Amino acid sequence: MAKEFIPFGIRVNAVAPGVIETPFHERYSTEAQLKAQLATVPQGRLGVAEDCVGAFLFLACESLSGYIIGQTIEVNGGMLMP
């Protein structure tokens, strides 16, 4: 999509959140599942929705990210680090 839309001045990027504490997890995830996920997060805590805000604002701001196209920003407390 990024290659398809950039000729029209539309930048396509993504934010990929890790485990974010939301009503979804309150309803569908067990305490054991969340505890297992937490064990994989180097930062030592699950995320909250506010943790993603900076990435969204950065990508939405032309002056900060105007030359960033086709990228994914991981917001996961280090969960996917090698």
C-alpha positions as semicolon CSV with decimal commas, in nm:
position;residue;x (nm);y (nm);z (nm)
1;M;0,000;0,000;0,000
2;A;0,283;0,239;0,078
3;K;0,418;0,215;-0,278
4;E;0,070;0,239;-0,425
5;F;-0,039;0,552;-0,238
6;I;0,280;0,758;-0,207
7;P;0,237;0,907;-0,559
8;F;-0,082;1,066;-0,419
9;G;0,100;1,209;-0,117
10;I;-0,039;0,947;0,119
11;R;0,216;0,790;0,351
12;V;0,130;0,442;0,478
13;N;0,289;0,325;0,802
14;A;0,174;0,112;1,093
15;V;0,186;0,088;1,469
16;A;0,207;-0,269;1,601
17;P;0,119;-0,280;1,969
18;G;0,219;-0,565;2,195
19;V;-0,008;-0,676;2,477
20;I;-0,207;-0,366;2,569
21;E;-0,438;-0,374;2,870
22;T;-0,779;-0,310;2,717
23;P;-1,137;-0,432;2,771
24;F;-1,060;-0,702;2,512
25;H;-0,810;-0,869;2,745
26;E;-1,036;-0,818;3,046
27;R;-1,300;-1,018;2,863
28;Y;-1,107;-1,276;2,660
29;S;-0,770;-1,335;2,830
30;T;-0,723;-1,530;3,147
31;E;-0,499;-1,412;3,428
32;A;-0,262;-1,698;3,345
33;Q;-0,242;-1,592;2,979
34;L;-0,161;-1,234;3,072
35;K;0,097;-1,348;3,325
36;A;0,265;-1,563;3,056
37;Q;0,268;-1,267;2,816
38;L;0,410;-1,040;3,084
39;A;0,700;-1,281;3,132
40;T;0,807;-1,207;2,771
41;V;0,817;-0,827;2,813
42;P;1,163;-0,696;2,912
43;Q;1,014;-0,371;3,041
44;G;0,830;-0,575;3,304
45;R;0,478;-0,450;3,250
46;L;0,193;-0,481;3,003
47;G;0,117;-0,177;2,792
48;V;-0,167;0,067;2,825
49;A;-0,337;0,250;2,539
50;E;-0,149;0,570;2,621
51;D;0,179;0,392;2,540
52;C;0,080;0,392;2,170
53;V;-0,012;0,761;2,150
54;G;0,343;0,886;2,087
55;A;0,390;0,656;1,789
56;F;0,057;0,762;1,637
57;L;0,130;1,132;1,684
58;F;0,482;1,094;1,544
59;L;0,356;0,922;1,229
60;A;0,073;1,172;1,187
61;C;0,310;1,471;1,203
62;E;0,450;1,556;0,859
63;S;0,733;1,763;1,004
64;L;0,855;1,474;1,221
65;S;0,797;1,174;0,997
66;G;0,738;1,308;0,648
67;Y;1,011;1,091;0,495
68;I;0,903;0,772;0,671
69;I;0,705;0,544;0,441
70;G;0,614;0,177;0,462
71;Q;0,739;0,123;0,816
72;T;0,602;-0,046;1,125
73;I;0,672;0,090;1,472
74;E;0,661;-0,181;1,738
75;V;0,518;-0,061;2,070
76;N;0,566;-0,364;2,292
77;G;0,801;-0,295;2,583
78;G;1,082;-0,479;2,403
79;M;0,883;-0,799;2,365
80;L;1,021;-0,879;2,017
81;M;1,385;-0,784;2,066
82;P;1,633;-1,051;1,952
